[in-house]
Amino acid sequence: MEKRSVMVLTAIFTAALLMPAVLNAQDQPQPGMSCPVDHDKLADILKKSVKPGGGPSNGGLDNNEWAAVVNRQGIVCAVAYSGGKVDDQWLGSRAIAAEKANTANAFSLKDKAMATANLYAGAQPGGFLFGAALGNPPFPEALYAGSPDSFGTASDPMMGKPIGGTIVFGGGLALYDGNGITGALGVSGDSSCADHNVAWRVRHQLGLDRVPAGVSPNMKDAIIYDIGPDGKSPSGFGHPKCNGKEDQIAVDLGAGVSGNVVR
């Protein structure tokens, strides 16, 4: 009996010693992890896609922005910001960008893209996706792990982790190369309408906008501004307008559809 107790205690002690190493290994980015874009390219294109970085206006507040990319497995593989330092953009938007990327990846298929903006109307009370925003809750321990000094860098602590989260407003787009879906991009830091415009610009510059189809047939996963005064979306995939010129810019970009006609 004593021999058995000693063996049990030895096994418990050994497991306790190994556990920190296992947890630490889980916190590290996975070696050889696939990613449709690396940090430096994402950061460079993001800066060129926002007004504070010398890029065009996107409507809204024209803030600096966060961007995050997940691969097809939903693992965060790139995080960047457009400002000169980490607090030049809304700090809370780092997590939202990653969750937008997770959402666009999770709700898009090889043959049909679904922007986070396309989920808004259906996720409202009475909509066919009501409750979706509460699905796939984010993982706070991964979102806020590590030192804030490394947030938005090539060694961001979110790297190599599934973040989760479901966001049902503009700023998340699936990424497509010539072979199909490769993951998704999330952008946050301004109005949701401006975030969609920035994401559209970034995706195009990445060359990952070969979208096969979407809920807006010709415009594919464009944002659809068709919510009327009664709060109804004729298409079922509409998004409300924001307070600036985001909707006009989206139409000019080919990133949005204004009015009741879904193209």
N, C-alpha and C positions, 0 to 999 in steps of 0.2 A: 504493500500500500504506500509506504514511504517512497519507494523507488518511482512509482507512478506519479506521485505528487511532485517529485523533483523534476520529472520529465515534463509535466505540464507547466511548471513554473519556468523551466528553461525555455520552452516554446514561447511562452508569453513574453519573457524578457527579450528573446531574440526578435520577436515581431515588433516590440516596442522600439528596439534599436533601429530596425529597418524602416519603420514607418516614416520618420522625417525624410529619409532619402527618397522614398517612394513619392511623398507629397511634393518634395522639391523637384523631382523629375517631372511630375505632372504640371508644375508651374512653368517649365521651360518650353520654348517653341519647339515644335516637332522637327527633327532633322529631315531635310529634303522635302519639306512641306510645299505642296504646289500652290501657286498664287498667280492670278492673271496679270498682276502688276507689282513692281517692287516699291518700296517706300519713297526712294528718291524721285522716281518718275511721277508717282502720285502727287508728291509735294510740289514738284515743279509745275505740273499741269494745273493743280488746284490754285496756286498763286496767280497763274496767268488767266484764270477764269473768274476772278473776283476783282472788283474795282480797287480795293485797297492795295492789291498786288500789282496794279497797273493794267488790269484786264477791263472788260466791259461791265457796264451796269447790269444788274439782274433784277432791278426793281427793289421793293422793300427798303431795308435799312442800309443796304450795301455794306454789310459787315464782313469781317474776316470769317472764315469757315473752317470746320473740321470735316475730314473725309475718312471713311474706313472702308476696307474691302474684305469680304469673306470669300473663301473658295467654295466650290460646289458642295463640299462637306459641311459648310457652315462655320468653318474655322476662321477666325480673324487672322489675316495674313499681311495687312498693311494698314497703318494709321498715320495720318498727317494733318497738319494745320497750315493755314496760309499766312498767318502773321509772323512777326519776328520772334515772338516768344509765346509761351504756352497760354498766358492770360490776355493775349491780344484778341481772343475770340471767346465766346461764352463757354465757361468751363463745363457747364452742364451738357453742352452739345456733343462732347466727345462720346458719351455713352449713347446718346440718341442717334448719332451717325452710325455707330456699330449696330444698333438695333434696327435701324432702317435697312442696312445692308443685309442683316439676317432675314428680315421680313421679305424683301424683294427676292432673295434667293429661295426662301421657303415656299413662296406662293407663285413662283414662275416655273415653267416647264421648258423642255427642249424646243417645243413647237409653239409656245405661247408665253409672252412676257406679261407680268403684272407689276406695274409700278406701285409704290406705296400710296401714291396719290389716287390710284384707281380703286383703292380699298375704302376710301372715306365714306361714301354714301351707303354702301352695303353694311358698314359697321355701326351705323347709327341705329337708335331704337326703332324697331320695326323693320330694319333692313335684313337682307338674307345672310349677312355676315355679322349680325349683332352678337357681341361677346368675343369676337375675334381678337380685339385689342387686349383681352385678358389672357389669351392663350400664349403658350411658350414664354413664361415669365423670364425676365432677364436674370442673370447670375451675378449678384452684387459682389461676391468674393472675387470674381474674375475682373469685373469692371473697375474695381477700385484697388486691385492688388498693386504692390510695388510702390516705387517712389514717384510722386508727381513730377519730379524733374525729368523722368523718362517718357512722360505722356506725349504722344505724337511724334516720337522719334522712331528710328529703325528698331529699337529695343523696347518699344511700348509693352508693358506687362500684359496687355490683352492678347498679344501675339501668341498664336498656337493654341488658343482656347475657343471653345464654342460659347458665345455670349448669350444667345437667346434674345428674347424680346420681340414684341410685335407692335409696329408703329403704323397707324392708319391715316397718315397725312403725307404730303409731298416731300421728296428728297431721297427716295430709294429707288434704284433701277437695277434690273438684272443685266449682266454682262454677257455678250455673245460674240464669239469669234466665228470663223467659217465652219466650225464643226459642231456648234451648239452652245449651250449655256456653260459658262466657266466660273460662275459665282455672281457676286453682286456688289454694288457700290452704294454707300450711304453718305449723304452730305447734310450737315446741320450747322446752324449758327445765325440764321436770319429767319424771315417768315418762311413758312413751309412752301409757299409758292416760289419764292426766290431760291430756296434750297433745290427745288425741282429743276429750275433753270440752270443752276450751277452744275448739278449732277449731269444734266443733259450735255452741257458743254464739255465736262471732264470726260464722260464716256466717249463722246465723239473724238476727242483728241487722243484718247487711248486706243482708238480703232476697234473698240469692243461694242459697237452699236449695230451689229448686223442682226437686228431683231427680226425674227421670222414672221411674227404675228402678235397681236395683242387684242385687248378689248375694244380698242378704237381701230377698226379694220385698216384704213390707210395710214393713219398716224401711229398705229401700233400701240406703244405704251405711253403715249402722250397724256398729259394732264387734261381732263375734260371739264371745262367750266360751264356746266349746264344746270347747276342748281338754281332753281327759280325762287321768287319771293315766298312761295309756299314751302320752301325747304325740300322740294322733291327734285330728284335727278331723273330725267326721262331715260337716260342711258342705263341708269343703275350703277354707274361707275364714276359719278361726278365728284367734284371737289369745289369747295367755296372759293370765291375770289378773295384776295388779300387786299390791303389798303393802298398799295402802290400801283406801279405800272407792270407788275409781274406778268399779268395775263397778256398784255400787249406784246411784251418781250417774248413770251413763250410762243405766241402765234408766229412772230417773225422768225424765231429759231426753228420752227417746225416741231416744237416741244409741247405745244398745247393746242386745244380746240376750244374756240369760244362760241357760245350759243348752244342751241338745241340740236344742231346737226353733228352727229358723230361721224368723222371721216376716217 
